[in-house]
Amino acid sequence: MGAGVVTPIGADLETFWSALLTGADGVSTIERFPVDDLRVRRGGEIKKLPPRREAGAPDCRASQLLLAAADDLLARAPLAAAPARMGVVVGTALGAVEELEKALVSDRRAARAAAGLYDAPARALARHLGARGPVLTVSTACASGATAMGVAADLLRAGAADLVVAGGYDILCRFVMRGFDALRSLTRERVRPFDRRRSGLLLGEGAALVSMVRERDARRGWLGRLLGHASGSDGAHITAPDPDGRGLEFSIRAAMAQAGVTAEALDLVNAHATGTPLNDRIEAGVLGRVLGRRARQVPVNGIKGALGHTMGAAATLEAIMCLLASRHGSVPQTLGLEDPDPECDLDCVRGAPREAPTRVSLSTSLGFGGCNAALILEGAGPRP
């Protein structure tokens, strides 16, 4: 896999990784739209996007994020596939919903509304890449980035494409902030994954893309590969996770079975780790059941304390983090975790990065509506 990102803590892969290692905090007061009437006014906002100078560049922020991540990807991993054999699969929780907001007050309502369709940013990305193979948008809430990578792997396995650019994105806008504000799921403090004092999540925005090919076509210098993936929907509640974590447990076990790995083979667990009281406890319990004693031996981290919950982008960003951890032999800390909750009995990395050889990683994702996903990733190891 090659990779490209744009995040609140870095608009390219190298800056993103460096910021994770140094404990950078990308959460700040939101400036793009009015927040004075909101209970929580902070999030992981990208303050400045690289300017787009090409003719016909989209003015939709969601598309702009995707194209910025694509430019970062292309800068280090040119796409070697015929256009008709190149696919695009992106995941998102809310798509370009901000364009629908703008359509309500614009004299260009039809054009704005069309730009707000769920598949519009994916189509913009395909045009940017010159991809004329399958172009798909998937939405499994905050597991969307993982689902997109799994669907891309399935397309390659089925022979429907020779190369697929996959990943996820979402933006901050008033619609999403007001929704989460109404649910009272946002914290007025900082995000504290697996901490006794955790009190909720904060939202962020970003985009992350990976280029995926069949193993025989992989090139030297790529970050690694996807060994296994699975999704499971328990449908327990429209917003709350299943109290027993059934869908997440199914997803982890199925992804491990597809990858042919056991708990003993895992070197890193990247947890969804939103910092909400219920989610973190349920996730820790599932990891304890699936991994047994290894849940307290293998390093566990989460990165949402650094950049907020980026929704559709989150799972792909976290998968990329796992592969970078393998390349650099270091696991970033879980920012915000200071006083571990004994109910979340895991070996969480906190306070500073942990030097650790990392080859095989598990990355977990949970979303509204009972959407769950798990990825098993193998890093390529240190760059030769």
Buried (B, 14 or more C-beta within 10 A) or exposed (E): BBBBBBBBBBBBBEBBBEBBBEBBBBBBEBEBBEBEEBEBBBBBBBEEEEEBEEEEBBEBBBBBBBBBBBBBBBEBBEBEBEEEBBBBBBBBBBBBBBBBBBBEEEEEEEEBBEBBBBBBBBBBBBBBBEBBBBBBBBBBBBBBBBBBBBBBBEBBEEEEBBBBBBBBBBBBBBBBBBBBBEEEBBBEBBBBBBBBBBBBBBBBBBBBBBBBBBEEEBEEEBBBBBBBBBBBBBEBEEBBBBEBBBBBBBBBBBBBEBBEBEBEBBBBBBBBBBBBBEBBBBBBBBBBBBBEEBBEBBBBBBBBBBBBBBBBBBBBBBBBBBBBBBBBBBBBBBBBBEEBBEEBBBBBBBEEBBEBEBBBBBBBBBBBBBBBBBBBBBBBBEEE
